[in-house]
Amino acid sequence: MQSAWTSLLTTDYGWMTVAVFVFMLGMGVFFVLFFRRRIRDEEAGARTQGSEVLKQHRPG
């Protein structure tokens, strides 16, 4: 009987499993970075837009 590592690294279905695993980890990292960037950009835009609204409503 083959060990799990031997089966994983010497068969075509083992390499496909490794490829899917690496792809899924890459997708996870991509989505975390993507959503963090979008949230940061949206917060910066809201702050800029909020300061412009305050300037327009100041009595003076």
C-alpha positions in Angstrom: 0.0 0.0 0.0 1.3 3.4 -0.9 1.6 6.2 1.6 -0.5 9.3 1.1 2.5 11.5 0.2 3.6 9.0 -2.5 0.1 8.8 -3.9 -0.2 12.6 -3.9 3.1 13.3 -5.6 3.3 10.5 -8.1 -0.2 10.3 -9.6 -2.1 12.6 -11.9 -5.0 12.9 -9.6 -2.6 13.7 -6.8 -1.1 16.6 -8.7 -4.6 17.8 -9.6 -5.4 17.8 -5.9 -2.3 19.9 -5.2 -3.2 22.3 -8.0 -6.7 22.8 -6.7 -5.5 23.3 -3.2 -2.9 25.9 -4.3 -5.6 27.6 -6.5 -8.1 27.8 -3.6 -5.4 29.3 -1.3 -4.6 31.8 -4.0 -8.2 32.7 -4.4 -8.6 33.2 -0.6 -5.6 35.6 -0.5 -6.8 37.4 -3.6 -10.3 38.0 -2.1 -8.9 39.1 1.2 -6.6 41.7 -0.4 -9.3 42.8 -2.9 -11.9 43.4 -0.3 -9.5 45.1 2.1 -8.5 47.5 -0.7 -12.1 48.2 -1.8 -13.2 48.9 1.8 -10.2 51.2 2.3 -10.9 53.1 -0.9 -14.6 53.4 0.0 -13.9 54.7 3.4 -11.4 57.3 2.0 -14.1 58.4 -0.5 -16.7 58.7 2.2 -14.3 60.8 4.3 -13.6 63.1 1.4 -17.2 63.3 0.5 -18.2 64.0 4.1 -15.7 66.9 4.4 -17.1 68.4 1.2 -20.6 68.3 2.6 -19.5 69.9 5.8 -17.8 72.8 3.9 -21.0 73.4 1.9 -23.3 73.6 5.0 -21.1 75.9 7.1 -22.6 79.2 7.9 -20.4 82.0 6.9 
